[in-house]
Amino acid sequence: MQHPEFESEQAYIDHAHACLDATRAEVAAMRSEVEDGRGGTHQNRFERDVMWDRVDSRLRQLDLGEMSLVFGRIDTEAVTEGPSGTEGHGPETFYVGRLAVSDSAREPVVVDWRAPVAETFYRATGVDPMGLRRRRHFAPAEPRCSALTTSCSGLRPMHSTKAACRVTVH
């Protein structure tokens, strides 16, 4: 039995991987913007070396090896009023992963697990949902998702009539 959202979640994970690949290509292309060779002033050579080091460092950060890129998703409740009386926002969805990934328009596709917005992924409970409506864990089999688990404990369930639900699909 396959979860009704399994294929759409896999499509999103595939999109996240495509965005990560595009970011890697964009960073690697920065090398061509720096002249290579022994010529130039000491300042020119220093700047070239710094640029090459930064590109290499960023490419290492973007290399996940066998680790999964996306391992979770959180859906938040709508907020009618923000901090200090500011305007609220509607429900939001964030995919949580090993590093932040954005699309070509610089819109976030995956948020870094260390980002403040990802805190509820780890800390929300049925007693204190922290504004979380749903939390979903992905069992990685990169780049495919082999299973997903949805927990809505104490939150409004998405695919259940119970007050708490836990769905695991392989």
Sine and cosine of phi, psi and omega as CSV:
sin_phi,cos_phi,sin_psi,cos_psi,sin_omega,cos_omega
0.00,0.00,0.81,-0.58,-0.02,-1.00
-0.97,-0.24,0.68,-0.73,0.02,-1.00
-0.87,0.50,0.61,-0.79,-0.05,-1.00
-0.89,0.46,-0.35,0.94,-0.01,-1.00
-0.97,-0.24,0.09,1.00,-0.08,-1.00
-0.85,0.53,-0.76,0.65,-0.04,-1.00
-0.91,0.41,-0.64,0.77,0.01,-1.00
-0.93,0.37,-0.57,0.82,0.07,-1.00
-0.92,0.40,-0.66,0.75,0.04,-1.00
-0.90,0.43,-0.62,0.79,0.05,-1.00
-0.89,0.46,-0.62,0.78,0.03,-1.00
-0.92,0.39,-0.67,0.74,0.04,-1.00
-0.89,0.45,-0.65,0.76,0.07,-1.00
-0.88,0.48,-0.67,0.74,0.05,-1.00
-0.88,0.48,-0.67,0.74,0.02,-1.00
-0.88,0.48,-0.66,0.75,0.04,-1.00
-0.91,0.42,-0.64,0.77,0.03,-1.00
-0.90,0.44,-0.65,0.76,0.04,-1.00
-0.91,0.42,-0.63,0.77,0.05,-1.00
-0.90,0.43,-0.67,0.74,0.05,-1.00
-0.87,0.49,-0.66,0.75,0.02,-1.00
-0.90,0.43,-0.63,0.78,0.04,-1.00
-0.90,0.43,-0.68,0.73,0.04,-1.00
-0.86,0.51,-0.70,0.71,0.00,-1.00
-0.90,0.44,-0.65,0.76,0.02,-1.00
-0.89,0.45,-0.68,0.74,0.02,-1.00
-0.93,0.38,-0.70,0.72,0.00,-1.00
-0.88,0.47,-0.56,0.83,0.00,-1.00
-0.92,0.39,-0.33,0.94,0.02,-1.00
-0.90,0.44,-0.40,0.91,0.04,-1.00
-0.88,0.47,-0.57,0.82,-0.04,-1.00
-0.95,0.32,-0.24,0.97,0.01,-1.00
-0.99,0.14,-0.11,0.99,-0.03,-1.00
-0.92,-0.39,0.78,-0.63,0.03,-1.00
-0.92,0.39,0.66,-0.75,0.03,-1.00
-0.97,-0.22,0.42,-0.91,0.05,-1.00
0.82,-0.57,0.00,-1.00,-0.10,-1.00
-1.00,-0.07,-0.14,0.99,-0.09,-1.00
-0.97,0.26,0.02,-1.00,0.05,-1.00
1.00,-0.04,0.07,-1.00,0.00,-1.00
-0.99,0.16,0.15,-0.99,0.07,-1.00
-0.85,0.52,-0.63,0.78,0.02,-1.00
-0.88,0.47,-0.70,0.71,0.02,-1.00
-0.87,0.49,-0.71,0.70,0.00,-1.00
-0.91,0.41,-0.64,0.77,0.03,-1.00
-0.88,0.47,-0.73,0.68,0.01,-1.00
-0.88,0.47,-0.65,0.76,0.04,-1.00
-0.88,0.48,-0.72,0.69,-0.01,-1.00
-0.90,0.44,-0.64,0.77,0.04,-1.00
-0.89,0.45,-0.70,0.72,0.00,-1.00
-0.88,0.47,-0.71,0.71,0.02,-1.00
-0.89,0.47,-0.67,0.74,0.02,-1.00
-0.89,0.45,-0.66,0.75,0.00,-1.00
-0.91,0.42,-0.67,0.74,0.02,-1.00
-0.89,0.45,-0.73,0.68,0.02,-1.00
-0.87,0.50,-0.67,0.74,0.01,-1.00
-0.89,0.46,-0.71,0.70,-0.02,-1.00
-0.92,0.40,-0.64,0.77,0.02,-1.00
-0.90,0.43,-0.59,0.81,0.07,-1.00
-0.91,0.42,-0.63,0.78,0.04,-1.00
-0.89,0.45,-0.57,0.82,-0.05,-1.00
-0.99,0.12,-0.09,1.00,0.01,-1.00
-1.00,-0.04,0.95,-0.30,-0.05,-1.00
-1.00,-0.01,-0.15,0.99,-0.04,-1.00
0.88,0.48,-0.80,-0.60,-0.02,-1.00
-1.00,-0.03,-0.02,1.00,-0.02,-1.00
-0.97,0.26,0.45,-0.89,0.00,-1.00
-0.98,0.21,0.56,-0.83,0.05,-1.00
-0.98,0.19,-0.77,0.63,-0.06,-1.00
-0.92,-0.40,0.78,-0.62,0.03,-1.00
-0.79,-0.61,0.02,1.00,0.02,-1.00
-0.26,-0.97,0.18,-0.98,0.03,-1.00
-0.58,-0.81,0.64,-0.77,0.10,-1.00
-0.79,-0.61,0.64,-0.77,0.08,-1.00
-0.88,-0.47,0.80,-0.60,-0.03,-1.00
-0.98,-0.18,0.34,-0.94,0.10,-0.99
-0.97,0.24,0.36,-0.93,0.11,-0.99
-0.92,0.38,0.58,-0.81,0.04,-1.00
-0.90,-0.43,0.86,-0.51,-0.05,-1.00
-0.98,0.19,-0.51,0.86,0.01,-1.00
-0.63,-0.78,0.77,-0.63,-0.01,-1.00
-0.99,0.12,-0.11,-0.99,0.02,-1.00
-0.88,0.47,0.57,-0.82,0.04,-1.00
0.84,0.54,0.53,0.85,0.08,-1.00
0.98,0.20,0.17,0.99,0.02,-1.00
-0.95,0.31,0.29,-0.96,-0.01,-1.00
-0.91,0.41,0.64,-0.77,0.00,-1.00
-0.98,0.19,-0.32,-0.95,0.00,-1.00
-0.52,-0.85,0.28,-0.96,0.03,-1.00
-0.97,0.23,-0.02,-1.00,0.05,-1.00
-0.87,0.49,0.58,-0.81,-0.01,-1.00
-0.79,-0.61,0.44,-0.90,0.06,-1.00
-0.84,-0.54,0.72,-0.69,0.05,-1.00
-0.76,-0.65,0.71,-0.71,0.12,-0.99
-0.99,-0.13,0.76,-0.65,-0.09,-1.00
-0.96,-0.27,0.70,-0.71,-0.02,-1.00
-0.46,-0.89,-0.14,-0.99,-0.07,-1.00
-0.92,0.40,-0.50,0.86,0.03,-1.00
-0.46,-0.89,0.31,-0.95,-0.01,-1.00
-0.97,0.25,0.69,-0.72,0.04,-1.00
-0.73,-0.68,0.69,-0.73,0.05,-1.00
-0.82,-0.57,0.27,-0.96,0.01,-1.00
-1.00,0.01,-0.14,-0.99,-0.05,-1.00
-0.92,0.40,-0.37,0.93,0.05,-1.00
-1.00,-0.02,0.12,0.99,-0.01,-1.00
0.92,0.39,0.40,0.92,0.10,-0.99
-1.00,0.08,0.66,-0.75,-0.03,-1.00
-0.91,0.41,0.73,-0.68,0.07,-1.00
-0.96,-0.27,-0.67,0.74,0.05,-1.00
-0.73,-0.68,0.71,-0.71,0.09,-1.00
-0.99,-0.14,0.59,-0.80,0.03,-1.00
-0.90,0.44,0.67,-0.75,-0.04,-1.00
-0.87,0.49,-0.33,0.94,-0.01,-1.00
-1.00,-0.01,-0.11,0.99,-0.02,-1.00
-0.93,0.36,0.53,-0.85,0.00,-1.00
-0.83,0.56,-0.57,0.82,-0.03,-1.00
-0.91,0.42,-0.39,0.92,-0.02,-1.00
-1.00,0.09,-0.09,1.00,-0.06,-1.00
-0.82,0.57,-0.64,0.77,-0.03,-1.00
-0.91,0.41,-0.40,0.91,0.04,-1.00
-0.86,0.51,-0.58,0.81,-0.06,-1.00
-0.99,-0.13,-0.52,0.86,-0.20,-0.98
-0.96,-0.27,-0.33,0.95,-0.05,-1.00
-0.92,0.40,0.64,-0.77,0.04,-1.00
-0.72,-0.69,0.10,-1.00,0.07,-1.00
-0.90,0.43,-0.54,0.84,0.02,-1.00
-0.96,0.27,-0.66,0.75,0.01,-1.00
-0.77,-0.64,1.00,0.06,-0.05,-1.00
-0.94,0.34,-0.19,0.98,0.07,-1.00
0.82,0.57,0.56,0.83,0.02,-1.00
0.99,0.16,0.14,0.99,-0.02,-1.00
-1.00,0.04,0.72,-0.70,0.03,-1.00
-0.99,-0.14,-0.58,0.82,-0.02,-1.00
-0.42,-0.91,0.58,-0.81,0.10,-1.00
-0.79,-0.61,0.74,-0.67,-0.02,-1.00
-0.79,-0.61,0.73,-0.68,0.06,-1.00
-0.96,-0.27,0.67,-0.74,0.06,-1.00
-0.95,-0.30,0.76,-0.65,0.10,-0.99
-1.00,0.06,0.92,-0.40,-0.13,-0.99
-0.98,0.21,0.60,-0.80,0.21,-0.98
-0.55,-0.84,0.90,0.43,-0.22,-0.98
-0.73,0.69,0.63,-0.78,-0.09,1.00
-1.00,0.07,0.17,0.99,0.02,-1.00
-1.00,-0.01,0.35,-0.93,0.11,-0.99
-0.98,-0.18,0.87,-0.50,-0.05,-1.00
-1.00,0.04,-0.38,0.92,0.01,-1.00
-0.32,-0.95,0.37,-0.93,0.12,-0.99
-0.69,-0.73,0.57,-0.82,0.02,-1.00
-0.82,-0.57,0.79,-0.61,0.03,-1.00
-0.93,-0.37,0.77,-0.64,0.08,-1.00
-0.83,-0.55,0.71,-0.70,-0.03,-1.00
-0.77,-0.64,0.42,0.91,-0.09,-1.00
-0.77,0.64,0.87,-0.50,0.04,-1.00
0.95,0.30,0.01,1.00,-0.02,-1.00
-0.95,-0.33,0.15,-0.99,0.04,-1.00
-0.94,0.33,0.88,-0.48,-0.05,-1.00
-0.94,0.34,0.49,-0.87,-0.02,-1.00
-1.00,-0.09,-0.61,0.79,-0.07,-1.00
-0.76,-0.65,0.58,0.81,-0.04,-1.00
-0.49,-0.87,0.44,-0.90,0.08,-1.00
-0.99,-0.10,-0.06,1.00,0.03,-1.00
-0.99,0.15,0.29,-0.96,0.05,-1.00
-0.96,0.27,-0.33,0.94,0.03,-1.00
-0.70,-0.71,0.62,-0.78,0.03,-1.00
-0.61,-0.79,0.48,-0.88,0.10,-0.99
-0.59,-0.81,0.90,-0.43,-0.06,-1.00
-0.89,-0.45,0.84,-0.55,0.09,-1.00
-0.86,-0.52,0.80,-0.60,-0.02,-1.00
-0.79,-0.61,0.74,-0.67,0.03,-1.00
-0.93,-0.36,0.00,0.00,0.00,0.00
